[in-house]
Amino acid sequence: MCLMAFGAVMVYSASSATTLLQGQGNGSGYLIRFVVYGSVGLVVMRLLARDGVSKVHAITAPLLSVSFVLVLATHIPHVGVSINGARRWIGPSQLQFQPSELMKLALILYCATLLAKRPSRVTDLRELAKPLLIVVGSGCLLVFSQPDLGTALVIIFTIATMLVAAGIPMRKLGKVAAVLAGLIVVYALIRPYARARLTSFLDPWAHASSSGFQAVQGQIAIGSGGLFGVGPGQSVQKIFYLPEARTDFILAVIAEELGMIGVFALLFLYGLIAYAGLRAAKAASSLYSALIAVGVTALICSEAILNTFAVLGLAPLTGVPLPFVSYGSSSLIVMLSGMGLLLNVASGATGHVRSVGRPSRRRTAAVADKPAREAEGWGSERSAEDRDRGRRNGGARGAGAGRRGRAAG
């Protein structure tokens, strides 16, 4: 909620001046749409926070199929929308949707389903490749072709984090990473669009009037802000100097107006999400829930890190938005949906009771599922502890009986 409030203020600040000067209304159009999309996302988040994990398990396959079809549809003339040479959107101008955002969440659910069904597959690259790596690789190739290198990298980082959480040996993960790195380099050399981004990253000031223009303007904005910034709404770079100020480069506007203090406050909030998400994964009631929590947390954090690095000039420009802060209907709704699943995992792990004497449906399901979890090894550590305690206390004898017996002796 803090990130969304932060985003609403900064989207208005980054977009109001240019829309007024261009005669496109009173300057609040993007703010209103941000609030509307955020409201829709919050409703979806609330619904999924109740029992979303159990519901999405049944629709994972259809959701993945739909996301693949929609990403393919972006290449169809008169269906896909081309903006700045990239075909990433479908739909009319005011209701455009980016299918690759949906694909990110669908691949997280698909990966969690496969790994939870058979965790041992991570030890064998052949079993892991069929079908998990093949499906994920196909999705990344489709996203690459739009072209959208940033979203593809976010998918790769997210799935890699889930594989680490599932227990893949680091040596095998290193082999997969080496192959992917080689493919990305080849792609960057073949595609002029990606090659220009890479060249401008290495020396943006040498290409300040062409491919490095955006990076240079972002660095000027950051330098102008200094430690405490020039003040809310006082940014100069956002007015026709900084392209995509309300989306990809909103962090540069934040740095100029609120300084590095504002940037650190924003990164602190993402750090809280990372801590809480991994804590929820650790306490999850099943491997499937834990992997979903890890995937959603990795998705949010990898997008935030990649966007921050790109704006600061530490990584090539990839077009990745800042989660919950940048303007973008698809990103905001999908991120809030993922947050709903994360909240559902966290609430199920704590085992709250809705009312006295009447356990919640989530708690009842978790207790009913306990034998299955113990059968797959989830929580076996706890079971072994209980058995040892039972043997020490004489099997059926309780802890109180053990104390009374020792006192009588």
C-alpha positions as a Markdown table, in Angstrom:
| # | Residue | x | y | z |
|---|---|---|---|---|
| 1 | Met | 0.0 | 0.0 | 0.0 |
| 2 | Cys | 2.9 | 2.4 | 0.7 |
| 3 | Leu | 4.5 | 1.6 | -2.7 |
| 4 | Met | 1.2 | 2.2 | -4.5 |
| 5 | Ala | 0.6 | 5.5 | -2.6 |
| 6 | Phe | 4.2 | 6.5 | -3.5 |
| 7 | Gly | 3.5 | 5.5 | -7.1 |
| 8 | Ala | 0.3 | 7.5 | -7.4 |
| 9 | Val | 2.0 | 10.7 | -6.2 |
| 10 | Met | 5.0 | 10.2 | -8.5 |
| 11 | Val | 2.9 | 9.2 | -11.6 |
| 12 | Tyr | 0.9 | 12.4 | -11.2 |
| 13 | Ser | 4.2 | 14.4 | -10.8 |
| 14 | Ala | 5.9 | 12.8 | -13.8 |
| 15 | Ser | 2.9 | 13.1 | -16.2 |
| 16 | Ser | 0.9 | 16.2 | -15.2 |
| 17 | Ala | 3.2 | 18.8 | -16.7 |
| 18 | Thr | 3.7 | 17.2 | -20.1 |
| 19 | Thr | 0.0 | 16.4 | -20.6 |
| 20 | Leu | -0.9 | 20.0 | -19.7 |
| 21 | Leu | 1.7 | 21.4 | -22.1 |
| 22 | Gln | 0.5 | 19.0 | -24.8 |
| 23 | Gly | -3.1 | 20.0 | -24.3 |
| 24 | Gln | -4.2 | 16.5 | -23.3 |
| 25 | Gly | -6.5 | 17.4 | -20.4 |
| 26 | Asn | -6.0 | 18.8 | -16.9 |
| 27 | Gly | -2.9 | 16.7 | -16.1 |
| 28 | Ser | -4.7 | 14.1 | -13.9 |
| 29 | Gly | -5.5 | 11.5 | -16.6 |
| 30 | Tyr | -2.7 | 9.1 | -15.8 |
| 31 | Leu | -3.3 | 9.5 | -12.1 |
| 32 | Ile | -7.0 | 8.6 | -12.5 |
| 33 | Arg | -6.1 | 5.5 | -14.6 |
| 34 | Phe | -3.5 | 4.5 | -12.1 |
| 35 | Val | -6.0 | 4.6 | -9.3 |
| 36 | Val | -8.6 | 2.7 | -11.3 |
| 37 | Tyr | -6.2 | -0.1 | -12.3 |
| 38 | Gly | -4.9 | -0.2 | -8.7 |
| 39 | Ser | -8.4 | -0.6 | -7.4 |
| 40 | Val | -9.1 | -3.5 | -9.8 |
| 41 | Gly | -5.8 | -5.1 | -8.7 |
| 42 | Leu | -6.7 | -4.7 | -5.0 |
| 43 | Val | -10.0 | -6.4 | -5.5 |
| 44 | Val | -8.2 | -9.3 | -7.3 |
| 45 | Met | -5.6 | -9.4 | -4.5 |
| 46 | Arg | -8.3 | -9.6 | -1.8 |
| 47 | Leu | -10.0 | -12.5 | -3.6 |
| 48 | Leu | -6.8 | -14.4 | -4.0 |
| 49 | Ala | -5.7 | -13.7 | -0.5 |
| 50 | Arg | -8.6 | -15.8 | 0.8 |
| 51 | Asp | -8.0 | -19.1 | -0.9 |
| 52 | Gly | -6.2 | -18.3 | -4.1 |
| 53 | Val | -3.4 | -20.9 | -3.9 |
| 54 | Ser | -6.0 | -23.8 | -4.0 |
| 55 | Lys | -7.9 | -22.2 | -6.8 |
| 56 | Val | -5.1 | -21.3 | -9.1 |
| 57 | His | -3.8 | -24.9 | -9.0 |
| 58 | Ala | -6.7 | -26.0 | -11.1 |
| 59 | Ile | -6.4 | -23.3 | -13.7 |
| 60 | Thr | -2.6 | -23.3 | -14.1 |
| 61 | Ala | -2.6 | -25.2 | -17.4 |
| 62 | Pro | -5.4 | -23.1 | -19.1 |
| 63 | Leu | -3.8 | -19.9 | -17.8 |
| 64 | Leu | -0.4 | -20.8 | -19.3 |
| 65 | Ser | -2.1 | -21.8 | -22.6 |
| 66 | Val | -4.0 | -18.5 | -22.8 |
| 67 | Ser | -0.8 | -16.5 | -22.0 |
| 68 | Phe | 1.1 | -18.2 | -24.8 |
| 69 | Val | -1.8 | -17.5 | -27.3 |
| 70 | Leu | -2.0 | -13.9 | -26.3 |
| 71 | Val | 1.8 | -13.3 | -26.6 |
| 72 | Leu | 1.6 | -14.9 | -30.1 |
| 73 | Ala | -1.3 | -12.6 | -30.9 |
| 74 | Thr | 0.9 | -9.5 | -30.4 |
| 75 | His | 2.6 | -10.4 | -33.8 |
| 76 | Ile | -0.7 | -10.5 | -35.7 |
| 77 | Pro | -1.3 | -7.4 | -37.8 |
| 78 | His | -4.3 | -5.3 | -36.5 |
| 79 | Val | -4.3 | -7.2 | -33.2 |
| 80 | Gly | -0.9 | -6.5 | -31.7 |
| 81 | Val | 0.0 | -2.8 | -31.1 |
| 82 | Ser | 3.4 | -1.5 | -32.1 |
| 83 | Ile | 5.0 | 1.2 | -29.9 |
| 84 | Asn | 8.5 | 2.5 | -30.4 |
| 85 | Gly | 9.3 | -0.5 | -32.6 |
| 86 | Ala | 8.1 | -3.2 | -30.1 |
| 87 | Arg | 5.0 | -5.3 | -30.4 |
| 88 | Arg | 4.1 | -6.1 | -26.8 |
| 89 | Trp | 0.5 | -5.0 | -26.4 |
| 90 | Ile | -3.0 | -5.9 | -27.6 |
| 91 | Gly | -6.3 | -4.0 | -27.3 |
| 92 | Pro | -7.4 | -0.4 | -27.8 |
| 93 | Ser | -5.3 | 2.6 | -26.6 |
| 94 | Gln | -7.1 | 3.2 | -23.3 |
| 95 | Leu | -7.3 | -0.5 | -22.4 |
| 96 | Gln | -4.1 | -2.0 | -23.8 |
| 97 | Phe | -2.9 | -5.2 | -22.2 |
| 98 | Gln | 0.6 | -6.6 | -22.1 |
| 99 | Pro | 0.3 | -10.5 | -22.3 |
| 100 | Ser | 3.9 | -11.1 | -21.2 |
| 101 | Glu | 2.9 | -9.8 | -17.7 |
| 102 | Leu | 0.4 | -12.6 | -17.5 |
| 103 | Met | 2.9 | -15.1 | -18.8 |
| 104 | Lys | 5.3 | -14.3 | -15.9 |
| 105 | Leu | 2.7 | -15.3 | -13.3 |
| 106 | Ala | 1.5 | -18.3 | -15.3 |
| 107 | Leu | 5.1 | -19.7 | -15.5 |
| 108 | Ile | 5.6 | -19.3 | -11.8 |
| 109 | Leu | 2.4 | -21.3 | -11.1 |
| 110 | Tyr | 3.5 | -23.9 | -13.7 |
| 111 | Cys | 7.0 | -24.3 | -12.3 |
| 112 | Ala | 5.6 | -24.6 | -8.7 |
| 113 | Thr | 3.2 | -27.3 | -9.8 |
| 114 | Leu | 5.8 | -29.4 | -11.6 |
| 115 | Leu | 8.5 | -29.1 | -8.8 |
| 116 | Ala | 6.0 | -29.8 | -6.0 |
| 117 | Lys | 4.7 | -32.9 | -7.8 |
| 118 | Arg | 8.1 | -34.4 | -8.1 |
| 119 | Pro | 10.9 | -32.5 | -6.3 |
| 120 | Ser | 13.6 | -35.0 | -7.3 |
| 121 | Arg | 13.4 | -33.8 | -10.9 |
| 122 | Val | 15.8 | -30.9 | -10.1 |
| 123 | Thr | 18.7 | -33.4 | -9.7 |
| 124 | Asp | 18.5 | -34.5 | -13.3 |
| 125 | Leu | 18.8 | -32.0 | -16.1 |
| 126 | Arg | 17.1 | -34.2 | -18.6 |
| 127 | Glu | 14.0 | -34.6 | -16.4 |
| 128 | Leu | 14.1 | -30.9 | -15.6 |
| 129 | Ala | 14.3 | -30.0 | -19.3 |
| 130 | Lys | 11.2 | -32.1 | -20.1 |
| 131 | Pro | 9.0 | -30.2 | -19.9 |
| 132 | Leu | 9.8 | -27.4 | -17.5 |
| 133 | Leu | 12.9 | -25.8 | -19.2 |
| 134 | Ile | 11.4 | -26.4 | -22.6 |
| 135 | Val | 8.2 | -24.6 | -21.7 |
| 136 | Val | 10.0 | -21.7 | -19.9 |
| 137 | Gly | 12.5 | -21.4 | -22.8 |
| 138 | Ser | 9.7 | -21.3 | -25.3 |
| 139 | Gly | 8.0 | -18.5 | -23.3 |
| 140 | Cys | 11.2 | -16.5 | -23.1 |
| 141 | Leu | 11.8 | -16.9 | -26.9 |
| 142 | Leu | 8.3 | -15.5 | -27.6 |
| 143 | Val | 9.0 | -12.6 | -25.3 |
| 144 | Phe | 12.4 | -12.0 | -26.9 |
| 145 | Ser | 10.8 | -11.8 | -30.3 |
| 146 | Gln | 8.6 | -8.8 | -29.4 |
| 147 | Pro | 11.4 | -7.7 | -28.6 |
| 148 | Asp | 11.3 | -7.5 | -24.8 |
| 149 | Leu | 14.7 | -8.5 | -23.3 |
| 150 | Gly | 13.8 | -7.1 | -19.9 |
| 151 | Thr | 10.7 | -9.3 | -19.3 |
| 152 | Ala | 12.6 | -12.4 | -20.5 |
| 153 | Leu | 15.4 | -11.7 | -18.0 |
| 154 | Val | 12.9 | -11.3 | -15.2 |
| 155 | Ile | 11.3 | -14.6 | -16.1 |
| 156 | Ile | 14.8 | -16.3 | -16.1 |
| 157 | Phe | 15.8 | -14.8 | -12.8 |
| 158 | Thr | 12.5 | -15.8 | -11.2 |
| 159 | Ile | 12.5 | -19.4 | -12.4 |
| 160 | Ala | 16.2 | -19.7 | -11.4 |
| 161 | Thr | 15.3 | -18.6 | -7.8 |
| 162 | Met | 12.5 | -21.1 | -7.7 |
| 163 | Leu | 14.9 | -23.9 | -8.8 |
| 164 | Val | 17.4 | -22.9 | -6.1 |
| 165 | Ala | 14.6 | -23.0 | -3.5 |
| 166 | Ala | 13.6 | -26.5 | -4.8 |
| 167 | Gly | 17.2 | -27.7 | -4.2 |
| 168 | Ile | 18.8 | -27.8 | -7.6 |
| 169 | Pro | 22.6 | -28.5 | -7.3 |
| 170 | Met | 24.5 | -25.3 | -8.0 |
| 171 | Arg | 26.7 | -27.0 | -10.5 |
| 172 | Lys | 23.7 | -28.0 | -12.7 |
| 173 | Leu | 22.3 | -24.5 | -12.3 |
| 174 | Gly | 25.6 | -23.1 | -13.5 |
| 175 | Lys | 25.5 | -25.2 | -16.7 |
| 176 | Val | 22.0 | -23.9 | -17.4 |
| 177 | Ala | 23.1 | -20.3 | -16.7 |
| 178 | Ala | 26.1 | -20.6 | -19.0 |
| 179 | Val | 23.9 | -21.8 | -21.9 |
| 180 | Leu | 21.4 | -18.9 | -21.3 |
| 181 | Ala | 24.2 | -16.3 | -21.0 |
| 182 | Gly | 25.6 | -17.5 | -24.4 |
| 183 | Leu | 22.2 | -17.3 | -26.0 |
| 184 | Ile | 21.6 | -13.8 | -24.7 |
| 185 | Val | 24.9 | -12.6 | -26.0 |
| 186 | Val | 24.2 | -14.1 | -29.5 |
| 187 | Tyr | 20.8 | -12.5 | -29.4 |
| 188 | Ala | 22.3 | -9.1 | -28.5 |
| 189 | Leu | 24.8 | -9.4 | -31.4 |
| 190 | Ile | 22.1 | -10.4 | -33.9 |
| 191 | Arg | 19.4 | -8.0 | -33.1 |
| 192 | Pro | 20.2 | -4.3 | -33.8 |
| 193 | Tyr | 17.8 | -3.1 | -31.1 |
| 194 | Ala | 19.5 | -5.1 | -28.4 |
| 195 | Arg | 23.0 | -4.3 | -29.7 |
| 196 | Ala | 22.2 | -0.6 | -29.6 |
| 197 | Arg | 21.0 | -0.9 | -26.0 |
| 198 | Leu | 24.2 | -2.8 | -25.0 |
| 199 | Thr | 26.5 | -0.3 | -26.7 |
| 200 | Ser | 24.8 | 2.7 | -25.1 |
| 201 | Phe | 25.1 | 1.1 | -21.7 |
| 202 | Leu | 28.8 | 0.7 | -22.0 |
| 203 | Asp | 29.3 | 4.4 | -23.0 |
| 204 | Pro | 25.9 | 6.3 | -22.9 |
| 205 | Trp | 27.6 | 9.8 | -23.3 |
| 206 | Ala | 29.1 | 8.8 | -26.6 |
| 207 | His | 25.6 | 8.1 | -27.9 |
| 208 | Ala | 23.9 | 11.0 | -26.0 |
| 209 | Ser | 21.9 | 12.1 | -29.1 |
| 210 | Ser | 20.8 | 8.6 | -30.1 |
| 211 | Ser | 20.5 | 5.3 | -28.3 |
| 212 | Gly | 22.1 | 6.7 | -25.1 |
| 213 | Phe | 19.8 | 9.7 | -24.8 |
| 214 | Gln | 17.5 | 8.1 | -22.2 |
| 215 | Ala | 20.3 | 6.9 | -20.0 |
| 216 | Val | 22.0 | 10.3 | -20.1 |
| 217 | Gln | 18.9 | 12.2 | -19.2 |
| 218 | Gly | 18.3 | 9.8 | -16.3 |
| 219 | Gln | 21.8 | 10.4 | -15.0 |
| 220 | Ile | 21.3 | 14.1 | -15.2 |
| 221 | Ala | 18.0 | 13.8 | -13.2 |
| 222 | Ile | 19.7 | 11.7 | -10.5 |
| 223 | Gly | 22.7 | 14.2 | -10.3 |
| 224 | Ser | 20.4 | 17.2 | -10.1 |
| 225 | Gly | 18.5 | 15.7 | -7.2 |
| 226 | Gly | 21.5 | 15.1 | -5.0 |
| 227 | Leu | 20.9 | 13.8 | -1.5 |
| 228 | Phe | 17.6 | 15.5 | -0.6 |
| 229 | Gly | 16.2 | 16.4 | -4.0 |
| 230 | Val | 14.8 | 19.6 | -5.5 |
| 231 | Gly | 11.4 | 19.2 | -4.0 |
| 232 | Pro | 8.1 | 17.3 | -4.9 |
| 233 | Gly | 6.8 | 18.4 | -8.3 |
| 234 | Gln | 9.9 | 20.4 | -9.1 |
| 235 | Ser | 11.7 | 18.1 | -11.5 |
| 236 | Val | 12.8 | 19.7 | -14.8 |
| 237 | Gln | 14.0 | 16.5 | -16.6 |
| 238 | Lys | 10.4 | 15.1 | -16.6 |
| 239 | Ile | 9.3 | 17.9 | -19.0 |
| 240 | Phe | 10.1 | 16.6 | -22.5 |
| 241 | Tyr | 13.7 | 15.7 | -21.5 |
| 242 | Leu | 13.3 | 12.3 | -19.9 |
| 243 | Pro | 11.4 | 9.8 | -22.1 |
| 244 | Glu | 9.0 | 7.4 | -20.4 |
| 245 | Ala | 9.2 | 9.4 | -17.2 |
| 246 | Arg | 6.0 | 7.9 | -15.8 |
| 247 | Thr | 6.9 | 4.3 | -16.6 |
| 248 | Asp | 10.4 | 2.9 | -17.0 |
| 249 | Phe | 12.3 | 6.0 | -15.7 |
| 250 | Ile | 10.0 | 7.0 | -12.8 |
| 251 | Leu | 12.9 | 6.3 | -10.4 |
| 252 | Ala | 14.9 | 9.1 | -12.1 |
| 253 | Val | 12.1 | 11.5 | -11.3 |
| 254 | Ile | 12.0 | 10.3 | -7.7 |
| 255 | Ala | 15.7 | 10.8 | -7.4 |
| 256 | Glu | 15.5 | 14.3 | -8.8 |
| 257 | Glu | 12.6 | 15.4 | -6.7 |
| 258 | Leu | 13.2 | 13.5 | -3.4 |
| 259 | Gly | 16.9 | 12.8 | -3.7 |
| 260 | Met | 18.8 | 9.7 | -2.8 |
| 261 | Ile | 16.9 | 9.7 | 0.5 |
| 262 | Gly | 13.7 | 9.0 | -1.4 |
| 263 | Val | 15.4 | 6.3 | -3.5 |
| 264 | Phe | 16.7 | 4.6 | -0.3 |
| 265 | Ala | 13.2 | 4.7 | 1.3 |
| 266 | Leu | 11.7 | 3.1 | -1.8 |
| 267 | Leu | 14.4 | 0.3 | -1.8 |
| 268 | Phe | 13.7 | -0.2 | 1.9 |
| 269 | Leu | 10.1 | -1.0 | 1.1 |
| 270 | Tyr | 11.1 | -3.6 | -1.5 |
| 271 | Gly | 13.5 | -5.0 | 1.1 |
| 272 | Leu | 10.6 | -5.5 | 3.4 |
| 273 | Ile | 8.7 | -7.4 | 0.7 |
| 274 | Ala | 11.7 | -9.6 | 0.1 |
| 275 | Tyr | 12.0 | -10.4 | 3.9 |
| 276 | Ala | 8.3 | -11.0 | 4.4 |
| 277 | Gly | 8.0 | -13.1 | 1.3 |
| 278 | Leu | 10.9 | -15.4 | 2.0 |
| 279 | Arg | 9.7 | -15.7 | 5.6 |
| 280 | Ala | 6.3 | -16.8 | 4.4 |
| 281 | Ala | 7.9 | -19.3 | 2.1 |
| 282 | Lys | 9.9 | -20.8 | 5.0 |
| 283 | Ala | 6.8 | -21.2 | 7.1 |
| 284 | Ala | 4.5 | -22.4 | 4.3 |
| 285 | Ser | 2.3 | -25.5 | 4.9 |
| 286 | Ser | 3.4 | -27.3 | 1.7 |
| 287 | Leu | 6.1 | -27.3 | -0.9 |
| 288 | Tyr | 3.7 | -26.0 | -3.6 |
| 289 | Ser | 2.8 | -23.0 | -1.4 |
| 290 | Ala | 6.5 | -22.3 | -0.6 |
| 291 | Leu | 7.5 | -22.3 | -4.2 |
| 292 | Ile | 4.7 | -19.9 | -5.1 |
| 293 | Ala | 5.8 | -17.5 | -2.3 |
| 294 | Val | 9.4 | -17.7 | -3.5 |
| 295 | Gly | 8.4 | -17.1 | -7.1 |
| 296 | Val | 6.2 | -14.1 | -6.5 |
| 297 | Thr | 8.9 | -12.6 | -4.1 |
| 298 | Ala | 11.6 | -13.2 | -6.7 |
| 299 | Leu | 9.4 | -11.7 | -9.5 |
| 300 | Ile | 8.8 | -8.4 | -7.5 |
| 301 | Cys | 12.4 | -8.1 | -6.4 |
| 302 | Ser | 14.1 | -8.9 | -9.7 |
| 303 | Glu | 11.9 | -6.3 | -11.5 |
| 304 | Ala | 12.8 | -3.7 | -8.9 |
| 305 | Ile | 16.5 | -4.5 | -9.0 |
| 306 | Leu | 16.7 | -4.6 | -12.8 |
| 307 | Asn | 14.8 | -1.3 | -13.1 |
| 308 | Thr | 17.0 | 0.4 | -10.5 |
| 309 | Phe | 20.2 | -0.8 | -12.0 |
| 310 | Ala | 19.1 | 0.3 | -15.5 |
| 311 | Val | 18.2 | 3.8 | -14.3 |
| 312 | Leu | 21.5 | 4.1 | -12.3 |
| 313 | Gly | 23.5 | 3.1 | -15.4 |
| 314 | Leu | 24.6 | -0.3 | -13.8 |
| 315 | Ala | 22.7 | -2.4 | -16.4 |
| 316 | Pro | 21.5 | -2.0 | -20.0 |
| 317 | Leu | 18.0 | -0.4 | -20.5 |
| 318 | Thr | 15.5 | -3.2 | -20.6 |
| 319 | Gly | 12.1 | -1.5 | -20.4 |
| 320 | Val | 11.2 | -3.2 | -17.1 |
| 321 | Pro | 8.8 | -1.1 | -14.9 |
| 322 | Leu | 9.2 | -0.4 | -11.2 |
| 323 | Pro | 6.7 | -2.7 | -9.4 |
| 324 | Phe | 3.7 | -1.0 | -7.8 |
| 325 | Val | 5.1 | 2.5 | -8.6 |
| 326 | Ser | 5.4 | 2.8 | -12.5 |
| 327 | Tyr | 2.3 | 3.5 | -14.5 |
| 328 | Gly | 1.1 | 0.4 | -16.3 |
| 329 | Ser | -2.2 | -1.4 | -16.1 |
| 330 | Ser | -1.0 | -4.9 | -16.8 |
| 331 | Ser | 2.0 | -4.8 | -14.5 |
| 332 | Leu | 0.0 | -3.3 | -11.6 |
| 333 | Ile | -2.9 | -5.8 | -11.8 |
| 334 | Val | -0.6 | -8.8 | -12.2 |
| 335 | Met | 1.7 | -7.8 | -9.4 |
| 336 | Leu | -1.2 | -7.3 | -7.1 |
| 337 | Ser | -2.6 | -10.7 | -8.1 |
| 338 | Gly | 0.8 | -12.2 | -7.2 |
| 339 | Met | 0.7 | -10.4 | -3.9 |
| 340 | Gly | -2.7 | -11.9 | -3.2 |
| 341 | Leu | -1.2 | -15.4 | -3.6 |
| 342 | Leu | 1.7 | -14.4 | -1.3 |
| 343 | Leu | -0.7 | -13.2 | 1.4 |
| 344 | Asn | -2.7 | -16.4 | 1.1 |
| 345 | Val | 0.5 | -18.4 | 1.7 |
| 346 | Ala | 1.4 | -16.3 | 4.6 |
| 347 | Ser | -2.0 | -16.5 | 6.3 |
| 348 | Gly | -2.2 | -20.3 | 5.8 |
| 349 | Ala | 1.3 | -20.7 | 7.3 |
| 350 | Thr | 0.4 | -18.9 | 10.5 |
| 351 | Gly | -2.7 | -20.9 | 11.1 |
| 352 | His | -5.0 | -18.2 | 12.3 |
| 353 | Val | -8.5 | -19.1 | 13.6 |
| 354 | Arg | -11.4 | -17.0 | 12.4 |
| 355 | Ser | -13.5 | -17.3 | 15.6 |
| 356 | Val | -13.3 | -19.1 | 18.9 |
| 357 | Gly | -14.1 | -22.8 | 18.6 |
| 358 | Arg | -14.4 | -22.6 | 14.8 |
| 359 | Pro | -11.2 | -23.0 | 12.8 |
| 360 | Ser | -10.8 | -21.3 | 9.4 |
| 361 | Arg | -11.2 | -23.2 | 6.2 |
| 362 | Arg | -7.5 | -22.7 | 5.4 |
| 363 | Arg | -6.5 | -24.1 | 8.8 |
| 364 | Thr | -8.8 | -27.1 | 8.4 |
| 365 | Ala | -7.4 | -27.8 | 4.9 |
| 366 | Ala | -3.9 | -27.5 | 6.2 |
| 367 | Val | -4.5 | -30.0 | 9.0 |
| 368 | Ala | -6.3 | -32.4 | 6.7 |
| 369 | Asp | -3.4 | -32.2 | 4.3 |
| 370 | Lys | -0.8 | -33.0 | 7.0 |
| 371 | Pro | -0.4 | -36.7 | 6.2 |
| 372 | Ala | 0.3 | -35.9 | 2.5 |
| 373 | Arg | 2.8 | -33.2 | 3.5 |
| 374 | Glu | 4.6 | -35.6 | 5.8 |
| 375 | Ala | 4.6 | -38.3 | 3.1 |
| 376 | Glu | 6.5 | -36.0 | 0.7 |
| 377 | Gly | 9.0 | -35.1 | 3.4 |
| 378 | Trp | 7.6 | -31.6 | 4.1 |
| 379 | Gly | 7.8 | -31.2 | 7.9 |
| 380 | Ser | 9.6 | -34.5 | 8.5 |
| 381 | Glu | 12.0 | -32.7 | 10.8 |
| 382 | Arg | 9.1 | -31.8 | 13.1 |
| 383 | Ser | 7.7 | -35.4 | 13.0 |
| 384 | Ala | 11.1 | -36.8 | 14.0 |
| 385 | Glu | 11.2 | -34.4 | 17.0 |
| 386 | Asp | 7.8 | -35.6 | 18.2 |
| 387 | Arg | 8.8 | -39.2 | 17.9 |
| 388 | Asp | 12.0 | -38.6 | 19.9 |
| 389 | Arg | 10.0 | -36.7 | 22.6 |
| 390 | Gly | 7.5 | -39.6 | 22.8 |
| 391 | Arg | 10.3 | -42.2 | 23.3 |
| 392 | Arg | 11.8 | -40.1 | 26.1 |
| 393 | Asn | 8.5 | -39.7 | 27.9 |
| 394 | Gly | 7.6 | -43.3 | 27.7 |
| 395 | Gly | 5.5 | -43.4 | 24.6 |
| 396 | Ala | 1.8 | -42.7 | 25.6 |
| 397 | Arg | 2.8 | -40.9 | 28.8 |
| 398 | Gly | 2.4 | -37.1 | 28.5 |
| 399 | Ala | 4.7 | -34.4 | 29.6 |
| 400 | Gly | 2.8 | -33.8 | 32.8 |
| 401 | Ala | 2.8 | -37.5 | 33.7 |
| 402 | Gly | 6.6 | -37.6 | 33.2 |
| 403 | Arg | 7.1 | -34.8 | 35.6 |
| 404 | Arg | 4.9 | -36.4 | 38.2 |
| 405 | Gly | 6.7 | -39.7 | 37.9 |
| 406 | Arg | 10.1 | -38.1 | 38.4 |
| 407 | Ala | 8.8 | -36.2 | 41.4 |
| 408 | Ala | 7.4 | -39.3 | 43.0 |
| 409 | Gly | 10.7 | -41.1 | 42.5 |
